Amino acid sequence: MVKEEDSIVWVDVDGERRICTENLSKGISVYGERLIKVKGVEYRVWDPFRSKLAAAIIKGLKHLPIKYGSKVLYLGASTGTTASHVSDIVGPSGIVFCVESASRVARELIVRVAAHRTNIIPIIEDARIPTAYFAVTGKVDVVYCDIAQPDQTEIAISNCKMYLKKGGYLMLVIKTRSIDVTKEPKDVINKEITKLQSAGFDVKQVLNLQPFDKDHAIASACYS
Ligand SMILES: C[S@@+](CC[C@H](N)C(=O)[O-])C[C@H]1O[C@@H](n2cnc3c(N)ncnc32)[C@H](O)[C@@H]1O
């Protein structure tokens, strides 16, 4: 279970244990999430129904490789709901490269999130073409991939080959219905895990995200 770390805390909110991140952008709520103060520090309540990473932590993720100061390549950032919490966690000394191919969505990411956070670098590109990310220099500690495409695992692997450091982690959201609606979700997940292992990943944990997300799993894998 992920324990309280630098920027993740569990707080009692209205009698319920909730996961929160320290707000890097004081006073600003990104997607309507509650802002709360604990001992003078402002936190954002992280909604597991809106963010698969929060769901994974609540479902018992053993090791969160995203830490204070981490360099993260985030594929499929959308409007920045999860990316904003990743930005909170890595803090001002970390960096989150946010790749998003839909320009209208990316505009919201820029206006609502990146404009208030210096550690978010939006990259409006197709994640199938990792050579196009001129903003990314050097290797990253973590690749987080949530793009809901049939070839999402192949896209994640090609990005890792180019940008993930040895010993770094891939966190891959597996949306089974995007890959094959005709197959049993567990068979789809097993097939994607085999692809990761064949590409040199040591798969540490696979979590089913129900009841927060139907037909979704998240795999955490170390790159060797
Ligand atoms: C499920 S949403 C991501 C939600 C987001 N990760 C969150 O938790 O806040 C998937 C996103 O991936 C983007 N996407 C899909 N295919 C892509 C590609 N080939 N390259 C980059 N982004 C892509 C979509 O436009 C969409 O915004």
The ligand as an SDF file (V2000), in Angstrom:
LIG
                    3D

 27 29  0  0  0  0  0  0  0  0999 V2000
   -8.6680    8.3220  -21.1630 C   0  0  0  0  0  0  0  0  0  0  0  0
   -8.1710    9.8850  -21.7350 S   0  0  0  0  0  0  0  0  0  0  0  0
   -6.8810   10.3200  -20.5870 C   0  0  0  0  0  0  0  0  0  0  0  0
   -7.3520   10.7670  -19.2260 C   0  0  0  0  0  0  0  0  0  0  0  0
   -6.2170   11.3350  -18.4140 C   0  0  0  0  0  0  0  0  0  0  0  0
   -5.0730   10.4600  -18.4170 N   0  0  0  0  0  0  0  0  0  0  0  0
   -6.5970   11.6070  -16.9670 C   0  0  0  0  0  0  0  0  0  0  0  0
   -6.5420   10.6920  -16.1410 O   0  0  0  0  0  0  0  0  0  0  0  0
   -6.8840   12.7630  -16.6460 O   0  0  0  0  0  0  0  0  0  0  0  0
   -7.2140    9.4750  -23.1470 C   0  0  0  0  0  0  0  0  0  0  0  0
   -6.5570   10.6570  -23.8400 C   0  0  0  0  0  0  0  0  0  0  0  0
   -5.5720   10.1570  -24.7350 O   0  0  0  0  0  0  0  0  0  0  0  0
   -5.5550   10.9740  -25.8840 C   0  0  0  0  0  0  0  0  0  0  0  0
   -4.9480   10.1980  -26.9710 N   0  0  0  0  0  0  0  0  0  0  0  0
   -5.5130    9.1630  -27.6580 C   0  0  0  0  0  0  0  0  0  0  0  0
   -4.6640    8.7200  -28.5940 N   0  0  0  0  0  0  0  0  0  0  0  0
   -3.5310    9.4550  -28.4950 C   0  0  0  0  0  0  0  0  0  0  0  0
   -2.2930    9.4630  -29.1850 C   0  0  0  0  0  0  0  0  0  0  0  0
   -2.0570    8.6080  -30.1740 N   0  0  0  0  0  0  0  0  0  0  0  0
   -1.3560   10.3540  -28.8210 N   0  0  0  0  0  0  0  0  0  0  0  0
   -1.5870   11.2240  -27.7990 C   0  0  0  0  0  0  0  0  0  0  0  0
   -2.7490   11.2760  -27.1130 N   0  0  0  0  0  0  0  0  0  0  0  0
   -3.7060   10.3990  -27.4540 C   0  0  0  0  0  0  0  0  0  0  0  0
   -7.0250   11.3170  -26.0970 C   0  0  0  0  0  0  0  0  0  0  0  0
   -7.1750   12.4780  -26.8980 O   0  0  0  0  0  0  0  0  0  0  0  0
   -7.5160   11.4980  -24.6630 C   0  0  0  0  0  0  0  0  0  0  0  0
   -7.4390   12.8510  -24.2680 O   0  0  0  0  0  0  0  0  0  0  0  0
  1  2  1  0
  2  3  1  0
  2 10  1  0
  3  4  1  0
  4  5  1  0
  5  6  1  0
  5  7  1  0
  7  8  2  0
  7  9  1  0
 10 11  1  0
 11 12  1  0
 11 26  1  0
 12 13  1  0
 13 14  1  0
 13 24  1  0
 14 15  1  0
 14 23  1  0
 15 16  2  0
 16 17  1  0
 17 18  1  0
 17 23  2  0
 18 19  1  0
 18 20  2  0
 20 21  1  0
 21 22  2  0
 22 23  1  0
 24 25  1  0
 24 26  1  0
 26 27  1  0
M  CHG  2   2   1   9  -1
M  END
$$$$
